[in-house]
Amino acid sequence: MLADVVADKYLMREHQLYSVDQIREYIAPFLKFCQQHLDLARMPRVTLVKKLSGMGDQPTFAYYNVPENSVRVSYENRHIADVQRSLAHELVHARQNHLGQLDRNSGKTGSPQENQANSVAGEIMRMWAKQNPDLMK
Ligand SMILES: [Zn+2]
């Protein structure tokens, strides 16, 4: 899954919040942490992209693709912790999908699935920060 994490080194250099090595260093163990916490047997393919085009005017930072079991997350001008929170959120959707809990209304603001993804992502970030205080600075 990590082969997909950094898609384009040249694009990375334009908005250089983090080096490629730093992103690998931060994201790889975090994905493992999420996988364990969420008990994900089938880890989605994760791809970091500079910017995601949203629906209409709505900006999108990340999404989970159900048929592909894949996650895309944007990194441009975002703090690594923000990227990680997005990843955790989308991985909760992956778990919901594996459990057959997603339907066509799941993506709507305020749906039970959205609320669960937000709250579990918050829990994961708190546990992660506790175990990795140095990475959160
Ligand atoms: Zn969501």
Residues whose N, C-alpha, C, O or C-beta is under 5 A from the ligand:
A	BS01	ZN	E114 A117
